[in-house]
Amino acid sequence: MLSFRELSLAVDPKELRVGDKLEVMIHRIDDQDGTLFLSERRARALKTWEKVIEAHEGDEVIEATVTQVVKGGVLVDLGMRGFVPASQIRRQPVGNLDELVGKRLRLKVIDLDHKRHRVVLSQRLVLEEELNAKKQELLGTLQVGQIREGVVVRLAEFGAFVDLGGIDGLIHNSELSYARIKHPSEVVKIGDVVSVEIMKFDPEAKKVSLSLKHALPDPWVEHQDKLWEGNRLVAQVVKVTPNYLLVEIVPGVLAMVPKGEFPTDKQYSPGEEVEVTLLTINQGTRRITGSIQHVADVSPEELAQYAPDDVEAGLADPLATIE
């Protein structure tokens, strides 16, 4: 005798026909009339238990469907019940567990109770192992100078992190744009797909420095028609010191106005617009000197002593150490 309650979830009683074969086990014999009580559910569970043990010993992946949400996680149908803790479903916290009912998970056994035939499984372990394998594969193909496509996943004060397909790289603020920026949100937002150049790569630390601006038009080329000695432009002050002013003459190109070429009795502040005459332009070093008020003839030697490192277009080391 096989009662419906001894059928597993894999068997629909409405679809059973005379002549169908089922794998069952005898779970009880009536002492009086010798009736055999059969169970397809228990036979499947016993067979499944053996497969679960094999999968655990062989570190194999098992696929199972979520059947029910319980306290602390979900139950899955392996041919027997298995438990997946909520913390072991994904790498990130799961919001609504009810959405998982009916969905298939790829799992590995992380704990077995042989006496009670209970099994605890993890999909998170499978996902993390796959991610690590993907990282190792990616690490073997990365090279300095490559152009890669990635997705912006996080913004920090000092730059933007981009997922290259398993490994996050950092675009320092100085490599996001040729122009000076205060925060990466001025250039990118989370979810943006960007093309970046690999500037520096440490395979052991799994750290990658990236550049976005190298994929953008070079302002020195783009604004070449404005970069000639004697040209007068409206610029924006970006830095004020006692010996020089640093001004942005066109987006992404800076010029240094040395002491003697701006009125010392005037107070300048970042963001202020000023009119600047370009005095000298060095295409090799990409350094420009200018004058707000040409009050003195300054020799190239005198200009050089005031030339700060940040007057170059990049403003910062493109291979800046990842923070």
C-alpha positions as a printed Julia matrix, in Angstrom:
323×3 Matrix{Float64}:
  0.0    0.0     0.0
  1.31   3.45   -1.0
 -0.54   6.45    0.45
 -0.38   9.87   -1.18
  1.38  11.32    1.84
  4.27   8.95    1.16
  4.85  10.51   -2.24
  7.61  13.11   -2.62
  7.06  16.55   -4.1
  8.57  15.26   -7.33
  5.53  13.03   -7.92
  2.11  14.47   -8.8
 -0.6   11.94   -7.8
 -2.93  13.29  -10.51
 -0.47  12.26  -13.2
  0.02   8.67  -12.0
 -1.32   5.95  -14.3
 -1.74   2.2   -13.95
  1.51   0.61  -15.01
  3.73   3.51  -13.94
  6.83   2.43  -12.05
  7.95   4.03   -8.81
 10.99   3.33   -6.67
  9.73   2.66   -3.14
 10.84   1.21    0.15
  8.96  -0.82    2.75
  8.69   1.32    5.85
  6.16  -0.82    7.8
  4.54  -4.27    7.76
  1.15  -4.86    9.37
  1.59  -7.56   12.04
 -1.95  -8.87   11.62
 -2.5   -9.21    7.88
  1.04  -8.68    6.56
  0.14  -5.56    4.55
  3.23  -3.8     3.22
  3.25  -0.04    3.67
  5.37   1.58    1.02
  7.0    5.0     0.72
  8.28   6.61   -2.43
  9.2    9.69   -0.41
 11.45   7.79    1.98
 13.04   5.76   -0.81
 13.88   8.96   -2.69
 15.22  10.56    0.5
 17.47   7.58    1.23
 18.82   7.56   -2.31
 19.24  11.31   -2.2
 21.11  11.1     1.11
 23.66   8.84   -0.53
 24.02  11.34   -3.4
 24.36  14.22   -0.92
 27.19  12.39    0.87
 28.93  11.79   -2.48
 28.5   15.44   -3.47
 29.9   16.58   -0.12
 32.92  14.29   -0.38
 33.52  15.29   -4.0
 32.9   19.02   -3.41
 30.26  18.96   -6.16
 27.52  21.46   -6.95
 23.9   20.37   -6.41
 20.9   22.09   -7.99
 17.67  22.27   -5.96
 14.4   24.23   -5.94
 13.36  26.45   -3.03
 10.11  25.11   -1.55
  9.54  27.08    1.61
 10.72  30.05    3.67
 11.5   29.19    7.3
 13.08  31.01   10.21
 16.65  31.91    9.29
 16.57  30.78    5.68
 14.83  28.58    3.1
 14.15  24.88    2.51
 15.07  23.25   -0.79
 13.95  19.99   -2.39
 16.87  17.64   -2.98
 14.65  14.58   -3.02
 14.84  15.23    0.69
 14.68  18.51    2.54
 17.74  20.69    2.72
 18.25  23.95    4.59
 19.99  27.04    3.18
 20.65  29.8     5.77
 19.78  33.3     4.59
 23.44  34.32    4.94
 24.43  31.52    2.55
 22.09  32.39   -0.33
 24.05  35.23   -1.94
 27.19  37.25   -1.41
 24.99  40.23   -0.51
 22.09  40.18    1.97
 18.78  38.93    0.55
 15.81  41.23    1.12
 12.59  39.26    0.6
 13.13  35.5     0.93
  9.61  34.79   -0.37
 10.78  35.83   -3.85
 13.05  32.76   -3.92
 10.25  30.18   -3.62
 10.15  28.13   -6.82
 13.61  29.22   -7.94
 16.53  26.87   -8.42
 19.75  27.38   -6.49
 23.23  26.0    -7.16
 24.47  24.65   -3.86
 27.3   22.96   -2.01
 26.94  20.94    1.17
 28.53  22.69    4.15
 27.2   20.54    7.0
 25.72  17.04    7.44
 23.92  15.48   10.4
 24.17  11.73    9.72
 21.92  10.73   12.62
 19.03  13.01   11.7
 19.67  13.03    7.94
 19.81  16.8     7.92
 21.8   18.78    5.42
 22.83  22.45    5.36
 23.81  23.96    2.02
 25.3   27.15    0.62
 24.89  28.92   -2.69
 27.13  31.76   -1.51
 30.08  29.36   -1.43
 29.45  28.42   -5.07
 29.21  32.07   -6.12
 32.4   33.04   -4.26
 34.37  30.15   -5.76
 33.17  31.12   -9.24
 34.1   34.76   -8.62
 37.59  33.8    -7.41
 38.08  31.62  -10.49
 36.97  34.52  -12.67
 39.39  36.84  -10.87
 42.3   34.47  -11.43
 41.42  34.18  -15.11
 41.19  37.96  -15.42
 44.48  38.5   -13.57
 46.19  36.38  -16.2
 45.04  38.65  -19.02
 45.49  42.16  -17.56
 48.34  44.26  -18.93
 49.39  47.87  -18.47
 48.19  49.95  -21.41
 45.13  47.83  -22.15
 41.77  49.49  -22.73
 39.05  47.67  -20.8
 35.33  48.19  -20.33
 33.96  48.21  -16.8
 31.09  49.34  -14.6
 31.35  52.05  -11.94
 30.4   50.33   -8.66
 31.47  52.77   -5.95
 32.46  56.41   -5.46
 34.87  57.71   -2.82
 36.26  61.16   -2.1
 39.51  60.27   -3.87
 38.13  58.46   -6.92
 35.79  55.9    -8.5
 35.95  52.11   -8.32
 35.24  50.18  -11.51
 34.37  46.48  -11.8
 36.41  45.05  -14.67
 34.6   41.71  -14.51
 35.58  40.29  -11.15
 38.28  42.73  -10.04
 37.71  46.33   -8.96
 40.12  48.99  -10.16
 40.48  52.57   -8.96
 40.29  55.68  -11.11
 41.93  58.38   -9.03
 40.31  61.81   -9.28
 43.33  63.04  -11.23
 42.67  60.36  -13.87
 38.92  60.94  -14.2
 39.23  64.16  -16.15
 41.82  66.52  -17.6
 40.0   69.28  -15.74
 40.32  69.64  -11.97
 37.44  68.02  -10.08
 36.54  67.94   -6.38
 34.51  64.71   -6.42
 34.18  61.81   -8.9
 30.4   62.4    -9.1
 31.21  65.39  -11.31
 32.29  62.93  -14.02
 30.69  59.5   -13.39
 27.89  57.87  -11.43
 27.33  54.34  -10.1
 26.21  52.02  -12.89
 28.0   53.89  -15.7
 29.76  51.68  -18.26
 33.15  53.23  -18.99
 36.2   52.5   -21.13
 39.38  52.77  -19.05
 43.09  52.3   -19.55
 45.09  50.12  -17.17
 47.79  52.38  -15.77
 49.28  50.2   -13.03
 48.7   46.59  -12.04
 49.78  44.63   -8.95
 48.77  40.96   -9.48
 49.79  39.88   -5.98
 47.79  42.56   -4.19
 45.08  42.36   -6.9
 45.09  46.14   -7.2
 44.59  47.99  -10.46
 45.02  51.71  -11.18
 42.88  52.96  -14.05
 42.53  56.09  -16.17
 39.34  57.38  -17.72
 40.74  60.6   -19.13
 43.13  58.74  -21.45
 40.04  57.64  -23.38
 38.9   61.28  -23.67
 40.09  63.92  -26.17
 43.44  65.45  -25.16
 42.72  69.12  -24.32
 46.2   70.12  -25.53
 45.22  68.82  -28.97
 41.58  69.84  -28.79
 42.4   73.47  -27.87
 45.64  73.82  -29.83
 44.24  76.83  -31.71
 44.11  78.77  -28.4
 47.5   77.75  -27.04
 49.86  80.3   -28.55
 52.1   82.84  -26.89
 50.49  86.26  -26.62
 46.93  84.94  -26.7
 44.63  86.49  -24.08
 42.02  84.22  -22.46
 39.5   84.29  -19.65
 40.74  81.74  -17.1
 39.6   80.4   -13.74
 41.76  80.52  -10.63
 42.24  77.03   -9.13
 45.07  77.64   -6.63
 46.46  80.67   -4.82
 49.96  80.87   -3.25
 52.22  83.81   -2.31
 54.57  83.09   -5.26
 52.17  82.07   -8.02
 48.57  81.57   -9.11
 47.43  78.43  -10.87
 44.71  79.07  -13.43
 42.75  76.86  -15.86
 42.91  78.61  -19.23
 40.81  76.02  -21.08
 39.17  72.88  -19.62
 41.98  70.52  -18.63
 44.9   72.88  -19.31
 46.56  74.87  -16.51
 48.88  77.83  -16.55
 51.09  79.3   -13.84
 51.01  83.06  -13.23
 54.23  83.87  -11.29
 54.74  86.58   -8.72
 55.26  89.82  -10.57
 52.64  88.93  -13.19
 49.64  89.54  -10.95
 48.84  92.47   -8.61
 50.04  91.59   -5.12
 47.61  93.98   -3.49
 44.61  92.05   -4.82
 43.12  89.0    -3.08
 42.39  86.12   -5.45
 40.27  83.07   -4.62
 39.67  79.68   -6.32
 36.83  79.83   -8.82
 37.4   83.49   -9.66
 37.61  84.4   -13.35
 40.61  86.43  -14.54
 41.97  87.58  -17.88
 45.33  85.98  -18.65
 47.89  86.6   -21.38
 49.95  83.51  -22.29
 53.66  84.33  -21.97
 55.49  81.03  -22.58
 54.3   77.62  -23.77
 56.47  74.49  -23.56
 54.81  71.73  -25.62
 57.31  69.13  -24.38
 56.68  69.57  -20.67
 53.18  70.98  -21.22
 53.91  73.93  -18.97
 52.47  77.36  -19.57
 53.19  80.67  -17.86
 50.87  83.61  -18.08
 50.27  87.14  -16.88
 47.21  88.77  -15.37
 48.85  92.22  -15.26
 52.09  92.42  -17.17
 54.0   94.66  -14.75
 57.5   93.27  -15.22
 59.68  91.49  -17.73
 60.45  88.11  -16.21
 63.21  85.97  -17.68
 62.65  82.23  -18.39
 65.15  81.44  -15.6
 63.09  83.41  -13.09
 59.87  81.78  -14.31
 61.37  78.32  -13.84
 62.08  78.85  -10.15
 58.37  79.32   -9.51
 57.15  76.5   -11.77
 55.17  74.12   -9.56
 54.8   70.43  -10.42
 51.03  70.68  -10.73
 51.0   73.02  -13.73
 51.18  69.99  -16.0
 47.94  68.77  -17.51
 47.76  65.61  -15.42
 48.04  67.41  -12.07
 48.96  64.14  -10.34
 50.92  60.95  -10.83
 48.78  58.83  -13.18
 50.06  55.74  -11.39
 48.99  57.04   -7.98
 48.94  54.36   -5.31
 45.47  52.93   -4.73
 44.07  54.05   -1.42
